[in-house]
Amino acid sequence: MELALLLEKMNLSAPSNPRKMFCAFDAMQGIVRNISDKLALVGFQKTKYMDFNLYIDLPNTYYAELDLPVKLNFPDIQPIRNNNGLIYLKALNVPCSNLELLSVDGFVRNDCVQHYVNSKLNDIIATAPYGWSMEFIHGRHYYHTIEAKSELITVYINIVPVFEFENKQWPLPEPSVPLSVRSKHPWFAVPWQSSVNQDHRAFTVYAPFWLTQTLEQYPNSIQFLNLLMSCHAKRFKDFPSFSIYMLKSFVLQHVFKNGDVGHDQLIHLMPELMARLNNGRLESILIKDHNMMECMSFEDLQKCLATLKDLHTEAPYDSHEFWDNLLERVPAAAWFSKYISLYSYSNQLV
């Protein structure tokens, strides 16, 4: 797709240094493909979905973050609702190579899945491509992060082990996401471990495409989400266990309750997010009465809260000055993120 057509479709002006930006994109594309191919070699299956965000630290430093779901090789899995609003995964037909991931009663164990993924990722980062350094940041509840660095860009790749299902296999009460969205895109089950839930068979639902497609109907909310995600990529290590999926859930909750975000509401949303972190509670969009933050320790919550406060030292978060400053910094990042989305839909990066 030509650049002029992309700009027309997105109604955005080009960034000041598009050449270097596309070089950063090419570099990110290469390292993602490299890691994805290595994952396929050790037994994982690729999915068609990736979730990007990018932060440009002026003038020319690039940080990117993406969620990369990878499927485990279980041909016949039945999701079953448990008594806590989470789900179990009953294995009906299991390859002998995956028997180590099951409990004695035939359910997939979340701890065994996490250990299996950790062992594979340690092998993958041992052979970084030329010009890149890679570090494995151990799993933050359901995902496992590889930090890949080159001279041009730092990329945080969140490897999400998933089991993929169609909407008709949904085992929980019907969520607020429109059926028109749910029927077109899959949902995933991901390992769930927390201090509250010690059941090693517990999984939670993860449907990033459902959330993204729903939010795209609310342009102001998407802009606010881009701001939050850009900050998240820039300060990734200062947001332990706090995922971009949680950020999407937070913004979508506001949308369902109040409609699209208006400029006058922006100054109230950041204090609300801080309050959620302070209370350690964020309701799931998809599971009634399920607290997405129960997987976070008190130390993680406090560090995330301190990071948000630190991001606002230049201007108070409850002032229009703060939002005006951010909006001046993000258009290029938002432009680039939208380009990546269009590119990935049509060309399938991995």
C-alpha positions in Angstrom: 0.0 0.0 0.0 1.5 3.4 -1.0 2.4 6.0 1.6 0.0 8.6 0.1 -2.9 6.2 0.3 -2.0 5.2 3.9 -1.9 8.9 4.9 -5.3 9.5 3.2 -6.9 6.6 5.0 -5.5 7.5 8.4 -6.1 11.3 8.0 -2.6 11.9 9.5 0.4 13.9 8.3 3.7 12.1 7.9 6.3 12.2 10.7 9.3 14.5 10.5 11.7 11.6 9.7 9.7 8.9 8.0 12.8 7.2 6.5 14.3 6.5 9.9 10.9 5.5 11.2 10.5 2.9 8.4 14.0 1.6 9.1 13.0 1.1 12.7 9.9 -0.8 11.5 12.0 -3.0 9.2 14.3 -3.8 12.1 11.4 -4.7 14.3 9.8 -6.8 11.6 13.1 -8.7 11.2 13.6 -9.5 14.9 9.9 -10.5 15.3 10.1 -12.9 12.4 13.4 -14.3 13.7 11.9 -15.1 17.1 8.7 -16.3 15.6 10.5 -18.7 13.3 12.6 -20.0 16.2 9.4 -20.6 18.3 7.9 -22.6 15.4 11.0 -24.8 15.3 10.6 -25.7 19.0 7.0 -26.7 18.6 4.8 -23.6 18.9 2.3 -22.6 16.3 2.0 -19.1 14.9 -1.2 -17.0 15.3 -2.4 -14.3 12.9 -2.7 -11.7 15.7 -0.1 -9.3 17.0 -0.6 -6.2 19.2 1.8 -3.3 18.6 2.6 0.0 20.2 5.5 2.3 19.7 7.1 5.2 21.6 9.4 7.8 19.9 11.6 9.5 22.4 12.5 12.7 20.6 14.4 13.2 18.6 15.1 9.7 17.2 15.0 7.0 19.8 12.5 4.2 19.3 10.9 1.9 21.7 8.4 -0.7 20.7 6.3 -3.3 22.5 4.2 -6.1 21.1 2.2 -9.0 22.3 2.9 -12.2 20.3 0.5 -15.0 21.0 1.9 -18.5 20.3 -0.3 -21.6 20.3 0.7 -24.9 22.0 0.2 -28.1 20.0 -3.0 -29.5 21.5 -5.4 -30.6 18.7 -8.4 -31.3 20.9 -9.0 -29.1 24.0 -12.4 -28.5 25.7 -12.7 -25.2 27.8 -14.8 -25.7 30.9 -16.0 -23.0 33.3 -14.9 -23.5 36.9 -16.5 -22.1 40.1 -14.3 -19.0 40.3 -15.2 -17.5 37.0 -12.1 -18.9 35.3 -11.8 -21.9 33.1 -10.2 -25.4 33.0 -8.8 -26.9 29.8 -9.7 -30.6 29.4 -7.3 -32.4 27.1 -9.2 -34.9 24.9 -6.5 -35.9 22.5 -3.0 -35.2 23.5 0.3 -35.8 21.7 2.7 -37.9 23.8 5.2 -35.1 23.8 2.8 -32.9 25.8 1.7 -35.3 28.5 4.1 -33.5 30.9 1.8 -30.5 30.8 -1.2 -32.4 32.2 -2.6 -33.1 35.6 -3.4 -36.6 36.6 -7.1 -36.0 35.8 -6.3 -34.8 32.2 -6.4 -31.0 32.6 -3.7 -28.7 31.4 -1.6 -27.3 34.2 -0.8 -23.6 34.1 2.5 -24.0 36.0 3.7 -26.7 33.6 2.9 -24.5 30.6 4.8 -21.6 32.0 7.8 -23.7 32.9 7.8 -25.3 29.4 7.7 -21.8 27.7 10.5 -20.5 30.0 12.8 -23.4 29.0 12.2 -22.9 25.3 12.8 -19.1 25.4 16.1 -19.5 27.3 17.3 -21.5 24.3 16.0 -19.0 21.8 17.8 -15.9 23.2 21.1 -17.8 23.3 21.4 -17.2 19.5 20.7 -13.5 18.8 20.9 -12.2 15.2 23.8 -10.1 14.2 23.5 -6.5 15.5 21.0 -7.5 18.2 21.3 -8.3 21.9 18.5 -10.3 23.6 17.6 -10.7 27.2 14.8 -12.9 28.7 12.7 -11.1 31.3 11.0 -13.9 33.2 7.3 -14.3 33.0 5.0 -11.6 34.2 1.9 -13.6 35.1 0.6 -14.9 31.7 3.3 -13.6 29.4 7.1 -13.9 29.0 9.1 -11.0 27.6 12.2 -10.9 25.4 14.0 -7.6 25.3 15.7 -7.2 21.9 18.1 -4.2 21.4 19.8 -2.8 18.3 21.3 0.6 17.6 18.1 1.8 16.2 15.3 0.4 18.4 14.5 -1.5 21.6 11.7 -4.0 21.2 9.9 -5.7 24.1 8.3 -8.9 22.7 5.7 -10.4 25.1 5.4 -14.1 24.3 1.9 -15.2 25.3 1.3 -19.0 25.4 -2.3 -19.5 24.3 -4.9 -22.1 23.4 -7.2 -20.8 20.6 -11.0 -21.1 20.5 -13.9 -19.9 18.4 -16.7 -17.8 19.8 -19.1 -20.8 19.8 -16.7 -22.5 22.3 -17.1 -19.6 24.8 -17.8 -21.2 28.2 -18.7 -18.1 30.3 -21.7 -15.8 30.4 -22.0 -13.6 27.3 -19.7 -10.5 27.6 -20.3 -6.9 26.6 -18.3 -7.1 23.4 -20.6 -7.1 20.4 -21.4 -10.4 18.8 -20.4 -9.0 15.4 -16.9 -8.7 16.8 -16.8 -12.0 18.7 -18.0 -14.0 15.8 -15.2 -12.9 13.5 -12.2 -13.3 15.7 -10.9 -16.0 18.1 -10.4 -15.8 21.8 -7.6 -17.4 23.8 -7.1 -19.2 27.1 -3.9 -18.2 28.9 -2.3 -19.5 32.2 -3.5 -17.7 35.3 -1.7 -17.7 38.6 -2.1 -15.4 41.6 -1.9 -15.2 45.3 -5.7 -15.5 45.4 -6.0 -18.4 43.0 -3.6 -21.3 43.6 -5.4 -23.8 41.4 -2.7 -25.1 38.9 -5.5 -25.9 36.4 -6.8 -22.4 36.2 -6.7 -20.4 33.0 -8.3 -17.0 32.1 -9.7 -15.7 28.9 -7.7 -13.4 26.7 -9.2 -11.7 23.7 -7.1 -8.8 22.5 -8.6 -8.7 19.1 -12.1 -8.4 20.6 -11.1 -5.4 22.6 -9.1 -3.7 19.8 -11.9 -4.1 17.3 -14.5 -2.7 19.8 -12.3 0.3 20.7 -11.7 1.2 17.1 -15.3 2.5 17.0 -14.3 5.2 19.5 -11.5 7.4 18.0 -10.9 9.6 21.0 -10.5 6.6 23.3 -8.0 5.0 20.8 -6.0 8.2 21.0 -5.9 8.1 24.8 -5.0 4.4 24.7 -2.1 5.3 22.3 -0.8 7.8 24.8 -0.9 5.2 27.6 0.6 2.5 25.5 3.4 4.8 24.3 4.3 5.5 27.9 4.2 1.8 28.7 6.7 0.9 25.9 9.1 3.7 27.0 9.1 2.7 30.7 8.4 -1.0 30.2 10.5 -2.3 33.0 8.9 0.1 35.4 5.4 -1.5 34.8 5.9 -5.0 36.3 3.0 -7.3 35.6 0.9 -4.4 34.2 0.1 -5.4 30.6 -1.2 -3.4 27.7 -4.2 -5.8 27.8 -5.0 -4.3 31.2 -4.7 -0.8 29.7 -7.2 -1.7 26.9 -9.6 -3.2 29.4 -9.4 0.0 31.5 -10.2 2.2 28.6 -13.0 0.0 27.3 -14.6 -0.1 30.7 -14.8 3.7 30.5 -16.3 3.5 27.0 -19.0 1.1 28.0 -20.0 3.3 30.9 -19.5 6.8 29.5 -19.2 6.5 25.7 -16.2 7.8 23.8 -13.6 9.8 25.8 -14.0 13.6 25.4 -11.1 16.1 25.9 -12.7 17.3 29.1 -12.7 13.7 30.4 -9.0 13.0 29.7 -7.8 14.9 32.8 -10.0 12.6 35.0 -9.0 9.3 33.5 -5.3 9.2 34.7 -6.3 9.8 38.3 -8.9 7.0 37.9 -6.2 4.6 36.6 -4.0 5.6 39.5 -6.8 4.9 41.9 -7.2 1.4 40.4 -3.5 0.7 41.0 -3.7 2.1 44.5 -6.7 -0.2 45.2 -5.2 -3.2 43.4 -8.5 -3.8 41.5 -9.4 -3.7 37.7 -12.5 -5.6 36.7 -12.3 -7.8 33.6 -14.4 -6.8 30.6 -15.0 -10.5 29.8 -15.4 -12.2 33.2 -17.8 -10.8 35.7 -16.3 -10.0 39.2 -12.8 -11.1 38.0 -10.0 -8.8 39.2 -7.3 -8.6 36.6 -4.8 -7.1 39.1 -4.9 -10.0 41.5 -1.9 -11.4 39.7 0.1 -8.3 40.8 2.0 -8.2 44.0 1.8 -5.1 46.4 5.3 -4.2 45.3 4.3 -4.3 41.6 1.3 -2.2 42.2 3.3 0.4 44.0 6.0 0.6 41.4 3.5 1.0 38.6 1.7 3.8 40.6 5.1 5.5 41.2 5.9 5.3 37.5 2.6 6.9 36.5 3.2 9.7 39.0 6.8 10.1 37.7 5.5 10.5 34.1 3.7 13.6 35.2 6.4 15.6 36.9 6.7 18.1 34.1 3.0 19.0 34.5 0.2 17.8 36.8 -1.8 15.0 35.4 -5.1 16.8 36.2 -4.2 19.8 34.0 -4.8 20.4 30.3 -1.1 21.4 30.0 -0.1 17.8 30.7 -2.4 16.5 27.9 -1.3 19.2 25.5 2.3 18.3 26.0 1.7 14.6 25.5 -0.4 15.2 22.3 2.5 17.1 20.8 4.8 14.1 21.4 2.6 11.2 20.2 1.2 12.0 16.7 4.2 10.4 15.0 4.0 7.3 17.2 0.2 7.0 16.6 0.9 7.4 12.9 3.5 4.6 12.9 1.3 2.3 15.0 -1.6 2.7 12.6 0.8 2.0 9.7 2.0 -1.2 11.4 -1.6 -2.3 12.0 -2.5 -1.9 8.3 0.7 -3.6 7.2 0.3 -6.5 9.5 -3.3 -7.1 8.5 -2.4 -7.3 4.8 1.1 -8.8 4.9 1.1 -11.0 8.1 4.4 -10.0 9.7 5.0 -13.5 11.1 
